């Protein structure tokens, strides 16, 4: 036989069930998984900060005072805050500098409106991804009013692999349907691998992959960036010519190609001489290339100047029969990067011939 609870206990149980049901409804309980509920806002503290400067695209040293900087949800349309969900907003100071804190994490658009500046307009930066506690530095370049509409932005290089803590300069150019436009695009980085300044210099701060963007008006382009953990310099070629000289010595050309994501600090040619001494020659970058290093210019004593290594005449003493032994110079290059890591080539020998014994006399 089923026993009933006392009336007071039954009333309390019913009240408890009603309260639990109400709590479930208020919390958006569903039938499992993520169903049945609305969008849950990010927890308090899941925000990021965007800071930087609003400048003139035709003069990046000119800050645009009083610009309104807004962070908009990616679903926002248009370029003005009235047409989108404003997540955060601030005003630039007299030098165009701004700090925009408290932006909810995720993908946002940053809009700079120079409403009080009659000579400049607005610029929108789409797809800036923010993680919790990010502090993103951003220089927004704004086109002058009446400027031709940009149709394409070019970036050089179009991609890069760089070591952690390394730096690389990107060059952006803007073109319209009628020709080039003398302005600087807005540069920014996605992927959390580093930061970029208003001049396009990228600083690698975290290993991974990302993109460096250049934007002007609605035209934009991106370069893929891979940031690796620090590596020693990479020597891609080492050229020595000629490797054989007559007894009078001569000139030797030496060229080395090397690269490094940390930046190359020094390229040094070591010359091991026959007398066991070592001469060091500092090589310099050929300005017309990205990674080719050459010898410094030196005179040859005859009024000629060139990028060569001058090897003297054979100094060995001939023997009693007039035969002179050859001499050997061993060359290698050592490349060091800005972290102190170095890579060296194998030795390449340059041989200075000796004088052969005179031929025996011929008898009639």
C-alpha positions in Angstrom: 0.0 0.0 0.0 1.4 3.4 -1.0 1.9 5.8 1.9 1.2 9.5 1.3 3.4 12.2 2.7 1.9 14.6 5.2 0.3 17.6 3.6 3.0 20.0 4.8 5.7 17.9 3.3 3.9 17.5 0.0 3.4 21.3 -0.2 7.1 21.9 0.4 8.1 19.4 -2.3 5.8 21.0 -4.9 7.2 24.4 -4.1 10.7 23.1 -4.6 9.9 21.6 -8.0 8.3 24.8 -9.1 11.4 26.8 -8.1 13.7 24.4 -9.9 11.6 24.6 -13.1 11.7 28.4 -12.9 15.5 28.4 -12.5 15.8 26.1 -15.5 13.7 28.4 -17.6 15.7 31.4 -16.6 19.0 29.7 -17.3 17.8 28.7 -20.8 17.8 24.9 -20.2 17.3 22.9 -23.4 17.1 19.3 -24.4 20.8 18.7 -24.4 24.0 20.2 -26.1 23.8 23.9 -26.8 20.1 23.9 -27.8 17.3 25.8 -26.1 19.2 28.9 -24.9 20.2 32.3 -26.2 23.7 33.7 -26.8 25.6 33.7 -23.5 27.7 36.9 -23.2 31.4 36.4 -22.5 32.4 36.3 -18.8 33.4 39.5 -17.2 37.1 40.2 -18.0 37.1 38.5 -21.4 38.0 41.7 -23.1 40.8 43.2 -25.1 42.3 46.7 -25.8 43.1 48.3 -29.1 45.4 51.3 -29.0 47.3 53.4 -31.5 47.1 56.5 -33.6 44.8 57.9 -36.3 47.0 59.6 -39.0 46.7 61.1 -42.5 47.2 58.5 -45.2 49.2 61.1 -47.3 51.3 62.1 -44.3 51.7 59.4 -41.6 53.5 61.8 -39.2 50.3 63.9 -39.0 47.9 62.7 -36.3 44.2 63.5 -36.8 43.0 65.0 -33.5 39.5 64.3 -32.2 38.8 61.3 -34.4 36.1 58.9 -33.2 37.3 55.3 -32.9 34.7 52.6 -32.5 34.8 48.8 -32.2 31.9 47.3 -34.0 30.5 43.8 -34.1 31.3 42.0 -37.3 27.7 41.9 -38.3 27.6 45.7 -38.5 27.0 47.3 -41.9 28.4 50.6 -43.2 31.2 52.6 -41.7 29.4 54.6 -39.1 28.7 53.6 -35.5 25.0 54.4 -36.0 24.7 51.4 -38.4 26.3 48.8 -36.2 26.5 47.4 -32.7 29.0 49.6 -30.9 31.1 47.5 -28.6 33.4 50.3 -27.4 34.2 53.8 -28.4 36.6 56.6 -27.7 38.0 59.9 -29.0 41.6 60.5 -30.2 43.7 63.1 -28.4 45.3 66.2 -30.0 48.0 64.0 -31.6 45.6 61.4 -32.9 46.5 58.9 -30.2 43.8 56.7 -28.7 43.2 53.8 -26.3 40.0 51.7 -26.7 39.7 49.3 -23.8 36.9 46.8 -22.8 36.3 45.3 -26.2 34.6 41.9 -26.0 36.8 39.2 -27.4 36.2 37.8 -30.9 36.2 39.3 -34.4 35.5 43.0 -34.6 35.7 46.0 -37.0 37.6 49.1 -36.0 36.3 52.3 -37.5 38.0 55.7 -37.4 35.8 58.6 -38.3 37.3 62.1 -38.6 34.0 63.8 -38.2 35.5 67.2 -37.1 38.2 67.1 -39.8 37.0 68.6 -43.0 40.0 67.3 -45.0 39.8 63.6 -44.2 37.1 60.9 -44.1 36.8 57.5 -42.5 38.6 54.1 -42.5 37.3 50.7 -41.5 39.4 47.8 -40.5 37.5 44.5 -40.7 38.2 41.1 -39.2 40.5 42.1 -36.3 40.5 39.1 -34.0 40.9 39.8 -30.3 41.8 37.3 -27.6 41.4 37.8 -23.9 43.7 40.5 -22.5 45.1 41.3 -25.9 46.7 44.8 -26.3 46.7 45.4 -30.1 48.7 48.4 -31.5 47.1 49.9 -34.6 47.9 52.9 -36.7 44.9 53.8 -38.8 45.6 55.8 -42.0 42.7 57.9 -43.3 42.4 59.1 -46.9 42.0 62.7 -47.7 38.5 63.8 -48.8 38.4 63.8 -52.6 41.2 61.3 -53.1 40.8 58.9 -55.9 39.2 55.6 -54.9 41.8 52.9 -54.2 41.2 49.7 -56.3 44.2 47.6 -55.3 46.9 47.4 -52.6 50.2 45.7 -53.3 52.5 44.2 -50.6 56.2 43.3 -50.9 57.2 40.7 -49.9 54.1 38.7 -50.6 55.0 36.3 -47.7 57.7 35.7 -45.2 59.1 33.1 -42.7 60.8 34.8 -39.8 62.3 33.8 -36.5 60.7 34.7 -33.2 61.8 38.2 -32.1 62.9 38.9 -35.7 61.9 41.9 -37.8 61.0 42.4 -41.4 59.9 45.5 -43.4 56.9 45.2 -45.7 56.3 47.8 -48.3 52.7 48.6 -49.3 51.6 50.6 -52.3 48.1 51.8 -53.4 46.7 52.1 -56.9 43.5 53.5 -58.4 42.0 52.7 -61.8 44.0 55.6 -63.2 47.4 55.0 -61.6 49.3 55.0 -58.3 48.2 56.9 -55.2 50.8 58.5 -53.0 49.4 57.3 -49.7 50.3 54.8 -46.9 47.9 52.0 -46.3 46.9 50.9 -42.8 48.9 47.8 -41.7 47.6 45.3 -39.2 48.3 41.7 -38.2 45.9 38.8 -37.6 46.8 35.5 -36.1 48.5 36.8 -33.0 52.1 36.3 -34.3 53.3 39.9 -33.9 52.7 43.6 -34.5 53.4 46.1 -37.3 54.1 49.8 -37.1 52.8 52.5 -39.4 55.8 52.1 -41.7 55.2 48.4 -42.3 57.8 46.9 -40.0 56.7 43.6 -38.6 58.0 42.4 -35.2 57.5 38.7 -34.5 56.4 38.1 -31.0 54.9 34.6 -31.0 55.5 31.4 -33.1 52.7 30.4 -35.4 51.1 31.5 -38.7 49.2 34.7 -39.4 48.7 37.4 -42.0 49.9 41.0 -42.4 47.2 43.1 -44.0 47.4 46.4 -45.9 44.2 48.3 -46.2 43.3 51.6 -48.0 39.7 52.5 -48.4 37.9 49.2 -49.3 41.0 47.8 -51.1 43.0 45.3 -49.2 45.6 42.6 -49.5 47.5 40.2 -47.2 50.9 38.5 -46.9 51.2 35.1 -45.2 53.6 35.1 -42.2 55.1 32.1 -40.5 57.0 32.8 -37.3 59.3 30.0 -36.2 61.3 29.4 -33.1 64.8 30.9 -33.3 67.0 29.2 -35.9 70.7 29.8 -36.8 71.4 31.7 -40.0 70.7 29.9 -43.3 73.7 30.0 -45.8 72.2 29.3 -49.2 75.4 29.6 -51.3 79.2 30.2 -51.0 81.1 31.1 -54.2 84.9 31.3 -54.5 86.6 31.9 -57.9 89.2 31.2 -59.1 90.4 28.4 -56.9 93.8 28.1 -58.6 96.3 30.9 -59.2 99.7 31.1 -60.9 102.8 31.6 -58.8 102.3 35.3 -59.2 99.1 35.2 -57.1 96.0 37.2 -58.1 92.5 38.3 -57.3 89.8 36.0 -55.9 86.0 36.7 -55.9 84.0 35.7 -52.9 80.2 35.9 -52.6 78.0 34.5 -49.9 74.2 34.4 -49.8 72.5 34.1 -46.3 69.3 34.9 -44.5 68.0 34.8 -41.0 64.6 35.7 -39.4 66.4 37.4 -36.5 68.3 39.6 -38.8 72.0 39.1 -39.8 74.4 40.9 -37.6 77.7 39.9 -39.2 79.1 38.1 -42.2 82.8 37.4 -41.8 85.3 35.8 -44.2 88.2 33.9 -42.5 91.3 33.4 -44.6 93.7 30.8 -43.2 97.2 31.6 -44.7 100.1 29.3 -45.4 102.0 30.8 -42.5 99.2 29.7 -40.1 97.9 33.2 -39.4 94.3 34.1 -40.0 92.9 37.2 -41.6 89.3 38.3 -41.0 87.4 40.3 -43.7 83.9 41.7 -43.0 81.5 41.3 -45.9 78.7 43.7 -46.6 75.2 43.3 -48.0 74.7 44.1 -51.7 72.0 46.7 -51.4 70.4 45.5 -54.6 69.6 42.1 -53.1 67.9 40.7 -50.0 70.7 38.2 -48.9 73.9 38.5 -51.0 77.0 39.5 -49.2 80.2 40.7 -51.0 83.8 41.7 -50.1 84.6 45.3 -49.5 86.2 47.4 -52.2 90.0 47.4 -52.1 92.7 48.8 -54.5 95.0 46.4 -56.3 98.1 48.6 -56.3 97.6 49.4 -60.0 94.9 52.0 -59.7 92.1 49.5 -59.9 89.4 49.1 -57.2 87.2 46.1 -56.9 85.4 43.6 -54.5 88.1 41.0 -54.4 90.5 39.2 -52.2 94.1 39.8 -53.2 96.4 36.8 -52.8 100.1 37.5 -52.9 102.7 35.7 -55.0 104.0 32.4 -53.8 106.6 33.0 -51.1 108.1 29.5 -50.8 111.8 29.3 -51.4 112.7 27.1 -54.4 114.8 24.1 -53.8 118.3 23.5 -55.2 116.7 22.3 -58.5 114.5 25.4 -58.7 111.3 23.7 -57.8 108.9 25.7 -55.7 106.1 24.1 -53.6 102.6 25.5 -54.0 100.8 27.4 -51.2 97.3 26.8 -50.0 94.8 29.4 -48.6 91.7 28.0 -46.9 88.6 30.2 -46.9 85.3 30.0 -45.0 82.5 32.3 -44.1 80.8 32.6 -40.6 77.4 34.2 -40.5 76.0 35.5 -37.1 72.5 36.6 -36.4 71.2 39.2 -33.9 70.7 36.6 -31.2 74.3 35.4 -31.3 73.7 32.2 -33.2 76.1 31.5 -36.1 76.5 29.2 -39.0 79.7 28.5 -41.0 80.5 27.2 -44.4 82.9 24.4 -45.3 86.4 25.4 -46.2 87.2 26.2 -49.8 90.9 26.1 -50.8 92.7 28.5 -53.1 96.0 27.1 -54.4 98.9 29.3 -55.5 101.1 27.3 -57.8 104.8 27.0 -57.4 107.5 27.5 -60.0 108.4 24.2 -61.7 112.0 23.1 -62.0 113.7 24.4 -65.1 113.9 21.8 -67.8 117.2 19.9 -68.1 119.6 21.2 -70.7 119.4 19.8 -74.1 122.6 18.3 -75.5 123.5 18.2 -79.1 
